[in-house]
Amino acid sequence: MQIRFLPSIITALTALTLTSCSTTTVEQYEATTLTSYTWQVKYANNLTSEPRPRIETFATTSVLNRNGVKPPGEIIGPDDRGLWWPTLPPRPSVDEVEQRKRPQEEVGKPELIKDIKYKLTYGVGNTQNTLPTNYDVYRQVVKAYPQKIPLELTLGVNDNSVEKAEPVSK
């Protein structure tokens, strides 16, 4: 009975092998992290039972972190992960929240959403690439950047992200 699944497993493994990760060594790179706060409110005919309430976004503030250097302007931090944050956006007023309410809808409480987006820009020859990445890669770049230490990057499936960065000994 299990033998009939064998072709699907072989196909999946072949596809995984064909789209596997690649590595590249870079000397030009920059890690950025966009940290943001956004106020949002959920609206629904029944907030407790509706699986996908309508979400309205109100004020947002954000700060671009670059290679771990303190950004200019009014900011908070760094936090325990070395990230700088914007000051909080103004909380939506009761009037603003009620203006977006539709008939028969219930209104949730305003929620402050914290978001982080990591990116790595690197140069290979004359080409610049910017890909999404993660906290670990960001931190590795922050440590390597001041001394311009070359990094070996491990790219994700189809080279659509940077999964790992390791210093290369000169």
HUFEN-V340743 format. One record per pair of residues at least 6 apart in sequence whose ideal C-beta (glycine too) atoms are under 6 Angstrom apart, sorted by sequence separation. I is the first residue (numbers start at 1). J is the second residue. D is the distance in whole Angstrom. If there is no record, write none. Layout:
# HUFEN-V340743
((I & J & D) (I & J & D))
This chain:
# HUFEN-V340743
((44 & 50 & 4) (78 & 84 & 6) (101 & 107 & 5) (77 & 84 & 4) (122 & 129 & 6) (144 & 151 & 6) (156 & 163 & 5) (63 & 71 & 5) (77 & 85 & 5) (44 & 53 & 4) (75 & 84 & 5) (76 & 85 & 4) (121 & 130 & 4) (153 & 162 & 5) (154 & 163 & 5) (97 & 107 & 6) (154 & 164 & 4) (42 & 53 & 4) (43 & 54 & 5) (119 & 130 & 6) (120 & 131 & 6) (63 & 75 & 5) (153 & 165 & 5) (42 & 55 & 6) (71 & 84 & 5) (74 & 87 & 5) (119 & 132 & 6) (120 & 133 & 5) (68 & 82 & 6) (151 & 165 & 5) (152 & 166 & 5) (40 & 55 & 5) (41 & 56 & 5) (118 & 133 & 5) (118 & 134 & 6) (152 & 168 & 5) (40 & 57 & 5) (120 & 137 & 6) (65 & 83 & 6) (92 & 110 & 5) (149 & 167 & 5) (150 & 168 & 4) (38 & 57 & 6) (39 & 58 & 4) (65 & 84 & 5) (91 & 110 & 6) (39 & 59 & 5) (118 & 138 & 5) (63 & 84 & 5) (38 & 60 & 4) (63 & 86 & 4) (144 & 167 & 5) (36 & 60 & 6) (37 & 61 & 5) (62 & 86 & 6) (61 & 86 & 4) (137 & 162 & 5) (140 & 165 & 4) (36 & 62 & 4) (34 & 62 & 6) (35 & 63 & 5) (61 & 89 & 4) (137 & 165 & 5) (60 & 89 & 6) (132 & 161 & 5) (133 & 162 & 4) (34 & 64 & 6) (59 & 89 & 4) (131 & 161 & 5) (59 & 90 & 5) (131 & 162 & 5) (32 & 64 & 6) (33 & 65 & 4) (32 & 66 & 5) (58 & 92 & 4) (31 & 67 & 6) (120 & 162 & 5) (56 & 100 & 5) (35 & 83 & 6) (33 & 83 & 6) (35 & 85 & 5) (39 & 89 & 6) (37 & 88 & 6) (37 & 89 & 6) (39 & 91 & 6) (39 & 92 & 5) (41 & 97 & 5) (45 & 104 & 6) (47 & 106 & 5) (47 & 108 & 6) (43 & 105 & 5) (43 & 107 & 6) (42 & 108 & 4) (41 & 108 & 6) (41 & 110 & 5) (39 & 110 & 5) (40 & 111 & 6) (39 & 112 & 6) (40 & 113 & 6) (68 & 142 & 3) (37 & 112 & 6) (38 & 113 & 5) (67 & 142 & 6) (67 & 145 & 4) (36 & 115 & 5) (35 & 116 & 5) (34 & 117 & 5) (33 & 118 & 5) (32 & 119 & 5) (31 & 120 & 5) (30 & 121 & 5) (29 & 122 & 4) (28 & 123 & 4) (26 & 122 & 4) (33 & 138 & 6) (31 & 138 & 5) (31 & 141 & 4) (27 & 150 & 5) (25 & 150 & 6) (26 & 151 & 6) (25 & 152 & 5) (23 & 152 & 6) (24 & 153 & 5) (23 & 154 & 5) (21 & 154 & 6) (22 & 155 & 5) (21 & 155 & 6) (22 & 159 & 6) (19 & 157 & 5) (19 & 158 & 5) (25 & 168 & 6))
